[in-house]
Amino acid sequence: MLSMELRGVTKQYKQKKAVDDFSLKLEEGVYGLLGANGAGKTTLLRMLCNILKPTSGIVLCNGMEIDEMDGEYRRILGYLPQQFGYYPNMTAERYLRYLAELKAVPPGLIDSKIEELLELVELSEMRKKKIKTFSGGMIRRLGIAQAMLNDPEILILDEPTAGLDPKERIRFRNLISGFSKNRIVLLSTHIVSDVEYIADRILLMKQGKLIGQGNLEEIVEQVEGHVWTCMVDAQTAEEYNRKYAVSNLKNQGEKVELRIVASQKPVEDAVSVEPGLEDVYLYYFEQETEE
């Protein structure tokens, strides 16, 4: 069975540890990596792709260090970076053909693979158009296609739905769910719904560390008893919105209904309610700042 493992992986830049003693084993399935901006997610993914070298620790694929696998590892890997490079004057078709050659896709399969992927990401009609004419969402879809060109066994996606509208995000989730059988798919995001719908396991990353992992039910259980609803007046609602992590605010006539994530009951008549993944995100990451 396909597997990847990180053992004590650390990446340090001067005084800052972007990734701090990170250990994890991945087997076949879809993993959602959740964390605030600056948590170290992109650095972690770049080390998994062997683009960055860890300061310490090792990354293994099927028990072998990825450095030692060299071209064999690149053959089974697909990667969509947060900002991927493209040639604006190339057409979508020419760009995918160019990358297929770089990825050593067998020549006899290139045409059919490009055709299949352009259809999957709904860019078939744009195949002869230059990339510089594409919208942000179309460029993102093209990026997803290039990551899948070599039919990878390991697919790593960094903020894959950034710039996609809700319909495109749903299409992407269905695409990944269908593609993931017998593969490892790791997607990093701060869009909770992307993870909630398709991830078999959820990984929580904060300040370079893995602070939690499990399936949706197990992760949500971690904030059981820390989510509350209460009805307050408008002035109090403004005060609580500044003081607490408020996951929802809804006007109800003269009152405002608040959904608050907090360790302690925020007000005497607050009622404890079942948490969701969005509440988990707020509980762990609301205080995180962008870097």
Secondary structure, 3 states (H helix, E strand, C coil): CCEEEEEEEEEEECCEEEEEEEEEEEECEEEEEECCCCCCHHHHHHHHCCCCCCCEEEEEECCEEHHHHCHHHHHHEEEECCCCCCCCCCEHHHHHHHHHHHCCCCHHHHHHHHHHHHHHCCCHHHCCCEHHHCCHHHHHHHHHHHHCCCCCCEEEEECCCCCCCHHHHHHHHHHHHHHCCCCEEEEEECCHHHHHHHCCEEEEEECCEEEEEECHHHHHHCCCCCEEEEEECHHHHHHHHHHCEEEEEEEECCEEEEEEECCCCCCCCCEECCCCHHHHHHHHHCCCCCC
